[in-house]
Amino acid sequence: MKTFLERLNAGEVLVADGATGTNLHAMGLKGGIPPEDLVMDQPELLQKLAGMFVEAGSDIILTCTFGGTRLRMKDSKYVDRAPEVNKRAVDLARKAASARPDVLVAGSMGPTGLLMKPYGPMEPAQAIETYAEQAKALAEAGVDLLLIETMFAFDEADAAFEGARSATSLPIVVSFSYDRGVRTMMGVKPKDVVKRYKEKGAAAVGANCGTTLENMGKIIAEYAATEPGFPLWAKPNAGLPRMDPAMTHAIYDVTPEEMGVAALGNIANGARIVGGCCGSSPAHVGGIAQAVKK
């Protein structure tokens, strides 16, 4: 199988997977349970969801390790087994990926949930250490690339990148979340993100989660205008959620066909990896894959 970098260098457009949390809730996961705990407690549920994404057309699936740093797992019963949780999550993703020989597995590395000093309690060295531990476990278990995702501040994203790079030479993708339209909650701009992480040696830079499909298009366009030709990653939500009448769950109104159209627009602006984030079901991924690969 060709590596992630070989496929990027060959000009291939890759379809990523959809949401983890919102799909798991739709499959019965109760609120307040970290998805990472399911790696140990209900592995068959995670493998089933990953398999659905593979069947829908994903070329890249993510490990269920978004909150898999020791710092983020501080309230989990498995906090002292963080590396084991990460490694088992890779095994589950690998089993799901085996249904198609060309499916890649990306090791997901999300925020710790803590702010860096002076805004919060986290020390830079502490952050670097926890991300290095996670990256080492993911790499040893056999992921094809690492994804540092849903970042909103340079200090934590830098710590994650430094920690990951200290542990492995695997390709690293850096993805920020722009929940203030085309800015992050800390005011970070897309043009500064792509400049910074291209210089640091990221394999691709992108955006995930955020707000609307329209705003995601603007973000990808700003990335592309700043660093033309650099590989970009686009994983938008299926629109903005609204609560159902009973106020029990969020509803995302964007259709699979609309996700496919948006993916084509992002590809036209330079995206090389397209998928979905919150609210994106296997059907949405299928809509993207059908649009991209027809």
Secondary structure, 3 states (H helix, E strand, C coil): CCCHHHHHHCCCCEECCCCCHHHHHHCCCCCCCCHHHHHHHCHHHHHHHHHHHHHHCCCEEECCCCCCCCCCCCCCCCHHHHHHHHHHHHHHHHHHHCCCCCCEEEEEECCCCCCECCCCCECHHHHHHHHHHHHHHHHHHCCCEEEEEEECCHHHHHHHHHHHHHHCCCCEEEEECCCCCCCCCCCCCHHHHHHHHHHHCCCEEEEEECCCHHHHHHHHHHHHHHCCCCCEEEEECCCCCEECCCCCCEECCCCHHHHHHHHHHHHHCCEEEECCCCCCCHHHHHHHHHHHHC
